[in-house]
Amino acid sequence: MKQDSRPIHERDGFELFAFYLLAAILLFAPLIKGGNRPLPLLLLELAAVLLLAYPLARPVFWQRLSTGLLLGLALLMLLPALQLLPMPFSMWQTLPGRDVYAGALTAFGTTTDTHALSLLPMATELAWLALLPPLAVFLVAVSLPEAALRKCVYLFIAMATAQAILALVQFGGGATTTFRTSLSDIGTGVGTYVNRNHLAGMLAMALPISLGLLASRIGQAGGNLRYRSRSLIRRMATRLNPARLNQTLIFSAISIVILLGAIFSRSRTGIMLAMLGIFLTAVLYGFRIGGRRSTNLVTVFSVIGLALAVEVGLAPVLERFSAEAALEDARWSIFGSSITALGQFFPFGSGLGTFPDIYRRFQPAEISLFVNHAHNDYIEYLFEGGLMAAVVVLLFLFAYVRAWPRLLRLQRWGTLSFMQAGAGIGLLLMALHGLTDYNWHIPANAIYFALLAAVFLHRGETPREPRAHAHRLTAEAPVPSLPVVRTNATNPFAD
């Protein structure tokens, strides 16, 4: 598909408006508790309503997304709408899991003629509105041309770097540092988030893309990224001009800072996912910029990052991996009780956004604290959305798996291709993180996840094959006759 290659400043006002509003959302999203507070979330939702005007007026995404993915997006937005439809109370109380609540409403005399499918309609309305920012970011980003999309990715990497630097300052300053933005998780780096796991989720998404940008600066030259030079140092010296060398150093430093930020967040899952991301990028990019030698380059990068981590102080981080700390984790009890509750509300679910209130009925006695999430996004979505939520997850998973072969079959990889590969790995890491945490329920991380999905699924510009001849000779254009040069010299190779 042919893309518009005009610079950003040469585009029309409507497209510029969408781009700058999208950039503002990406920069603002994590600044106030990761957007996970009423006021910043309200601002993000209002901005999303304005941002949705662009894809609605210019539905470019309709041609760029597969039918399955479009169906998944439609079902995602339709699910809370269906859960808010009123139904007769007599029918509602016969649905799975509703009998206890219907009895309580009857006992207190607060029954009505109708009731929404959701147990708490107000919570479902709020959850529906919270879906608008990531939806708007995804639809606009996938509709933007390649040049604008690259700028959005750079903004995301810049924000991740700033968050990582702030986390390192917080970790080094301890509980008394003036740079701490949260009273929870003292002694760790949280950035502007409330929880270290949420910061680690953001950094895990950013690390593969920063490594992809680093790989593109090392391997991108002359359009073809399959090199066979004998020496990595020789290739870098011959291929990198000063400007590209500066960019290589910048992205190397950024990658190391993001890795250190993930390590000193002290999130066990975040650290393991960062290591997995480094391994996957080493394997994937290795086939594009020099095979085993490029893998060695990423290995050197990892060793440098770990050496710096040891220098700063890695002992408190390693304590988080001790067996005692793992046994103190109450997630397993929450998982088990949530699955039990899930079975009672299946296949309709309790209603999006209702988990914090409904789970109290099933919470084990040994857990004395308030449980606001299941610490497993998949269990919580099935708890609240039932069978329809499972269908949405499977449709998104199918679209993700289906997009990889198209990217891997490309003979040429440019900057966008490396970004897409990094975004694909970042999506995988966030999906794995969802098994032990609730990053998708943090507005900032949901927005960044949507941006990575748009980058991964973006069609980009179709590379043009080089012409075989500068000027094609046609029947209408006669071939000029060449003058015959006569010479008396004999041909030494003639018989």
Secondary structure, DSSP 8 states (H G I E B T S, - for coil): -------GGGS-HHHHHHHHHHHHHHHHTTTTGGG-SHHHHHHHHHHHHHHTHHHHHS-THHHHS-HHHHHHHHHHHHHHHHHTSEEEHHHHTTSTT-HHHHHHHHHTT---SEEESSSSHHHHHHHHHHTHHHHHHHHHHHHS-HHHHHHHHHHHHHHHHHHHHHHHHHHHHGGG-TT---SSSTTS--TTSSSHHHHHHHHHHHHHHHHHHHHHHHH-STT------S-HHHHHHHH--HHHHHHHHHHHHHHHHHHHHHHTTT-HHHHHHHHHHHHHHHHHHHHHHTTHHHHHHHHHHHHHHHHHHHHH--HHHHHTTSHHHHHT--HHHHHHHHHHHHHHHTTT-S-TT-HHHHGGGT--TT--S---S-S-HHHHHHHHHHHHHHHHHHHHHHHHHHHHHHHHT-S---HHHHHHHHHHHHHHHHHHHTTTS-GGGSHHHHHHHHHHHHHHH----------SSSS---SSS--------------TT--
